[in-house]
Each structure stands twice: as C-alpha cells, then as structure tokens.
Amino acid sequence: LKICLVGSAPSSVRLAPYADPTWQIWGCSPGLYGIAPRADLWFELHRWEPGQPWFSPEYCQWLASRKHPVMMAEKRAEVPTSEAMPVDELVAKYGPYFFTSSLAWMFACALEAGATKIALYGVDMAANDEYGDQRSGLHYFGMLAAARGVEVGVPPESDLFRPRPLYGVDEVRHHSIKLLARKRELMQRLQDCQ
C-alpha cells in the first residue's frame, strides 16, 4: 500500500504521483484543492467555519461535492462523505505530543492503514515562525514509520527530512563555521547598503 500525503507547498506540490494509480493520494488544505488533479482521501480537521478566509464558499462547496471520504474533526451534514477522525484511538496509540499538523494526523492514519510506502509532496515546513512546532510531528511519525520498515520519502525539492544542526557539537564543524562567516559577511553588506 503506497500512500502519498500532499500539502500545499509550491516547491513540490505539482510533482506528486497523481497519474500513478498505484499510489493513493491523501490531501489537505484549502491551498491544495484547486491544484491536485485527484485525491482518494481528504483531510479537513479545522473547526467548520464557512466564511472564514480558509473556508471560502468555493472550498466549502468543493468539500461538499467530494465522492471520496473527507476526514474531519467531526462528521458534518454539510459534507455528506465526511467521517469523524478517530482522535481518541490515535492519541491512545501514539500519544498526545506529536499531532502538530493535519499532515501528522494523516501520517498516523497512513500507518494505521498499513502503508508500506509513504511519500510527502507539497510539504516543506521550512519557515520556523510558521511551522517550527509542526515539523517535529512529521519527524516523529517518520521515525516511527522507518522503525516499522515503512519506506518514507520526500522529493529533493523538500527539506522536511534534512536534519537541523546538532545542538552544540555542530558549532565546531566546518559547515556551521562557514555559515556563520557568511552571515556576518551578508549582514555587513546589508549595513553598508543602508
């Protein structure tokens, strides 16, 4: 069972294996619904609030018209194919600490479905201010999957599974020293320009 989890990061969202029927495509995000040519399962876990910027009338209508299941925090009459996420069961099995994004919930569901391969496209979580807390959840589920022998991958356009510097010890390594020197150089250039 091959499952591709798709977010909306522009760097790789269009590279997902949409045309390959051997992959199930699981999507989420109002930023993806107009881009993905297909989805076999959709996740919309946020509070149902039509009229909010992330719940545009077009997105709500699109959700309501789905023929495939739509996993939600609770079943909604407005979305006939909606199903309630088994939150309590997942938290009991995986703990409460790493469900930090829709994609983390999706990852846990892919493990529960028995996936042998999990790919993530349209998922970078590179901006610390926006995704710093969410990234660790995907790292956790990625490590769990690997420990179970599940193949996990991202395209080279994503830096999701590029480890951050090792605390402390990386400060004495060439790469960190070079980056610090480059930062100082660029800061000086910026100051000179100002």
Residue pairs with C-beta under 8 A, 6 or more apart in sequence:
1 24
1 113
1 114
1 115
1 116
1 117
2 22
2 23
2 24
2 115
2 116
2 117
2 118
2 119
3 23
3 24
3 26
3 110
3 113
3 115
3 117
3 118
3 119
4 16
4 17
4 23
4 24
4 25
4 26
4 118
4 119
4 120
4 121
5 26
5 103
5 106
5 107
5 110
5 118
5 119
5 120
5 121
5 123
6 13
6 16
6 25
6 26
6 27
6 28
6 32
6 36
6 39
6 120
6 121
6 122
6 123
7 13
7 28
7 29
7 31
7 32
7 102
7 103
7 120
7 121
7 122
7 123
8 29
8 31
8 32
8 35
8 122
9 122
9 123
9 124
9 125
9 158
10 122
11 122
11 124
11 157
11 158
12 121
12 122
12 123
12 124
12 154
12 155
12 157
12 158
13 32
13 35
13 36
13 121
13 122
14 35
15 121
15 155
15 157
16 25
16 36
16 119
16 121
16 122
17 23
17 25
17 119
17 121
18 25
18 36
18 37
18 38
19 37
23 119
24 40
24 41
25 36
25 38
25 39
25 40
25 41
26 39
26 40
26 41
26 42
26 43
26 106
26 109
26 110
27 33
27 36
27 39
27 41
27 42
27 43
28 42
28 43
28 44
28 45
28 102
28 103
28 106
29 102
30 54
30 55
30 56
30 59
32 122
33 42
33 59
33 62
33 63
34 62
39 68
40 68
41 68
41 69
41 70
41 71
42 63
42 66
42 68
42 69
42 70
42 71
43 70
43 71
43 72
43 85
43 102
43 105
43 106
44 63
44 70
44 71
44 72
44 79
44 102
45 71
45 72
45 73
45 85
45 102
45 105
46 54
46 55
46 73
47 73
48 55
48 72
48 73
48 74
48 76
48 78
49 55
50 57
50 60
50 78
51 57
60 78
63 70
63 78
63 79
63 82
64 78
64 79
64 80
66 79
66 81
67 81
68 81
69 81
69 82
69 83
70 79
70 81
70 82
70 83
71 82
71 83
71 85
71 105
71 109
72 79
72 82
72 83
72 84
72 85
73 84
73 85
73 87
74 84
75 82
75 83
75 84
76 82
85 105
85 109
90 99
90 105
90 108
90 109
90 112
91 99
93 108
94 108
94 141
94 144
97 140
98 104
98 136
98 137
98 140
98 141
99 105
99 108
99 137
100 133
100 134
100 135
100 136
100 137
100 138
101 125
101 131
101 134
101 137
101 138
103 120
103 123
103 134
103 137
103 138
104 134
104 137
104 138
104 140
104 141
107 118
107 137
107 138
107 141
107 142
107 145
108 141
110 118
111 118
111 141
111 144
111 145
111 148
111 150
115 145
115 150
116 150
116 151
117 150
117 151
117 152
117 153
118 145
118 150
118 151
118 152
118 153
119 152
119 153
119 154
120 138
120 152
120 153
120 154
120 158
120 160
121 154
121 155
121 158
123 138
123 154
123 158
123 160
124 131
124 158
124 159
124 160
125 131
125 134
125 135
125 138
125 160
126 159
126 160
135 160
138 160
139 161
142 152
142 161
145 152
146 152
152 161
154 160
154 161
165 171
165 176
170 176
171 177
